Amino acid sequence: MSYQKLKVRKLTPRIGAELFGVDLAQPLDNETFREIRVALLENQVIFFRDQNITIDQHKDFGRRFGELHIHPAAPSPEGHPEILRIHGDANSKRVAGEGWHTDVSCDAEPPMGSILRLHTVPDTGGDTLFASMYAAYDALSQQMKDFLAGLTAIHSGEQVYRGRYEYDGGQRDDTRKSFPVNEHPVIRTHPETGRQSIYVNASFTSHIPQLSRRESDAVLGYLYAHCARPEFQCRFRWEVGSIAFWDNRCAQHHALWDYFPNVRSGNRVTIKGDRPFYRAQTPERTAIAA
């Protein structure tokens, strides 16, 4: 589309774009908001630079796109249950997002999208990779598309969250907690664009119940490797005040932990989504509605 309020610079032809000409600390007029939304749907992940916003402004921006999601496992800063703190330093044993995934795909209604702002970045390292699951689906043979269309996959929060987070008094005792486990289609139809994408990921997906365990492992192993092909990706270099906003319904991401022992820190808000579905032979839209 033609943008009037924003300058949009694509990172690659398949995925990713930087947006210029907007200050997210200021109220958004309807046309600017519409263009941001269209840019997200067209590019799957969009990036903003030099955004000096407060936590409340961060949440307000997210709420323009829908109700905010509360993470099922990670503790939040006091008074801000909608905020997920992203932090890595010399004391970290692991960091958020270090494997390819879509956010909280174990939920019955996984998030629509996530908006991450970093306020502290290492001098080198700490980039995030994003991969287009539209492109990954389009690159499959028709025979493979037909085979996968009838399958579902189990997405488990147990294998990601159990024993990971500190709770009251810095304890990791989560024996009283339960984490979501849900079944979603392997091929997902985007509810707004109508496009098909691959919807399994190496972090949350445990198995395909229609197949034997060995068959499931083989198919999933192929899909994980296929989805991580470099030609489906863009790479974002963070700066202080940068924001990434990704469409969780059609993109995966991988936060590189190559900056140890340096600090990388920020906050994320996440927007509620809907239940994934597959609709056969959905025509691709030639234009995205406002």
N, C-alpha and C positions, 0 to 999 in steps of 0.2 A: 504494500500500500504506500501511498504518499503521506509522509509525516509533515505536519504543519508546525507543531509545537516542539518537537524533539528532533535531534540529529541522531540517527541510528547507524552505527558502523558495525557491520558483521565481522565476527572473528573467523568463521569458516562458512562455506556455502550451506552446510548441513545443520550447524548448531552454534548458538552463541552470538550475542551482539552487545556492544557497549552503547549506552544511552547518554546523551549529553543535552544540556539545556534545561535541567530541572533541579530544583533545590527541595529535597524531601523534608526539610525542616519547615517549609511553608505549606499552607493549605493548597491542595491540588484542585484546579478547576476541572470541570467535567471532561473537557476535550483532552487535556493533558493526561488525565487518568485513563481515558479510553485508549489513547495512543500507547501508554505503557502496557495496558492489558493486551492490546493487539500485538505489540512487539514481543511480549512473553509467549503468546500463542504461536507466533510465526517462528520464533527462534529457540524456544524451549528453556533457555536460560538467558537472563539479561543482567547487565552489570552497570553499576553507577560508581563514579569516583568522587572523592572529597565531600562526603556527606557527613556533616556535623549534626547529628540528631541525638536526642535524648531517648531513654528507654520508652517513655510514654509516646513520643513521636514515632518511634519504631513500631510500637504496637498499633498506633492509629493508622499508619500506612498499611500494615497487614490487614486491619479490619475493613479497609476499603474493598478488599477482595473476598471477604467472608469472615465467619466466626473463627476465632483463634483456637488452635488445638492445644490441649494439655498433654505433655509427654507421659506415657504410661509407666515410665520407670525412673527417669532422671529427676533428681531433686532440682528445684528452681530457686532463684534468689528470693529472699523474704519479701513478700508483698507483690511479687510478680510471677504468679503461677504460669503465665503464658510464655515466659522467657526460658530458653534453654541456653545455659552457659557453655560456650565452646572454649576449651582452654588446654594448652599443653605447655609443659615447662620441664626443667631438669629433674623434677620429682615424679613425672608421669610414667606410669607403667604401660599405658596405652592411651590413645586419643580417639576422639569421636571421628567416625567416618573414614577410617584408614583402609577399608575394603570397599569394593564396588557395591553400591546399594541404592535403593530408593528408600526414603525416610519412612520408618514405622510401617512397612508394608504388612506387618503382622496384624494391624488393626482391621476390624471389620470394614471400616470406611477410612482407608489410609489418607494422609494429608494431600490436599490439592497442590500445595506448594510450600516452599520455605524461603525465608528472607534472612540472610546472614550478613551482619556487619562486623568487621574486625576493627578493634581500636588499638591493638598491639600486634605487630608483625615482625618476623625475623628479617635480618638484613638479606639473607638468601634462603631459598627453600620455602616450603609451606604453600606451594601452589595447589589449586584444586582442579582436577580433571572432570569434565562432564562428557557424557556419551549419549548420543541420540538413539533412543530405542525405536523411533520411526525408521531411521536409516538402517538399523540392525534388522528390523523386520523386512524392509524392502529388499535387502540383499539376500534373503533366503530364497531357495528354489520354491516353485509353486507346490511341489510334492511335500516339502517340509512345512510350508504354510498350512497345507490341508491337514497334515498329520497333527500339528500342534493345535489347530483350531478346536479340536474336540477335547483337549486336556485341561486339567486344573492343577494347581500346585498348592501345597501347604506352606504357609509362612508362619514362622514361630518366633515369638519374642523370647521364649525360654533360652534358646541357644545364643542369643545376643546379650540379654540383660542380666541373667541370673549371676549373682556374685560380682557384678561390675561396679555398682554405685555405692557410695557411702550414704547412710541415712542418719538417724538420730544419734548424736554423739560420735559421729565418725565411724560407726559400725557398718559392716557389710552383711549383717544378718538380715536376709530378705526371705527367710523361710515362711513368713506369713503373707508374703506377696505372691500374687499370681500374675502372669504376663500373658498377653493375648496370643492366641493361635487361631488363624483363619485360613480359609480356602479361597483362592482367587483363580480366574482364568489365566492360562499361560500366555495367551494373546489377548491384549486388552484394547478395547475401542475407546478412543478419547471422547468424552462426553460433549466437548465443544467443537473440536475440529472434525470428528468422525474418522480420524486416521487410526490405523492399527499399529500397535507397538508390542514388543516383547516385554512381559511383565513377570520375570523371575530374576532373582539376584542372589549372589553368592553369600551374602550376609544372613538374610532372613529365610530363604527358601530351603526347606528340608527335603521334600520329595514330591514326586508326581504320583498320586494314589492310584491312577489307572494302570500303572506299569509296575513290574517287579522292581525290587530294590536295585538290582544290577542294571536293569534297563533305565530306571529313573536316574541313577548316578551317571550313566553314560550320556543320556540326553541332556541333563542339566550341565554336565561338564562341558559338552560341546557348546551349549548356549552361553555359558559364562565366558568362555574363550572368544566366541563369536561377538558377543556384546562389547567386549573390551578391545576390539580391533581399533588401531589408531585412526583409521580413516573416518570413524564415526565420532571422533572426539574434538573438543576444544580444550584449551588449557588457560587458566586464569591466574595471573600474577597479582597477588594482593598488595595493596598499599594501605596506609592508615586511613580509615574512613571509607574504604571501599565496601560496596554492598553487592552481593550476588542474590538473585531471585530466580529460583528454578521451578519448573513445572514438574512436580513429582510424579505425574501420571504418564510421562513419556520420556523422562531423562533419568539416567543414573549418574552418580558422582562418586569421586574417590579423592579424599583429602590426603595429600602426601605428607607423611611424617618423616621428612628428611631434614628437619631443622634442629633436632635434639643437640644440645640441651637448651636451646634458645626458647623464647616465649612467643607463643601465638595465641591470641585471646580475643574473644568477642561475644556477641549475643545473637541468638536466632529466635525469630518468631515463625510459627508454623500455622498454616491456614487449613481448616478442616476441609475434607473432601467428601467423596461419595463412594458407594460400593462399586468396585471394578466389575465390568461386564464385557462380554464379547458379543458383537452383532455382526453376523456374516454379511459380506459383500456391501459394507457401508461405503457409499461413494465419498470420495474426498471433496471437501468444499473448495470452491475456487476463490472464495472470499470469506473472511472471518467477520461475523456480525459484531456489532458494538455491544 
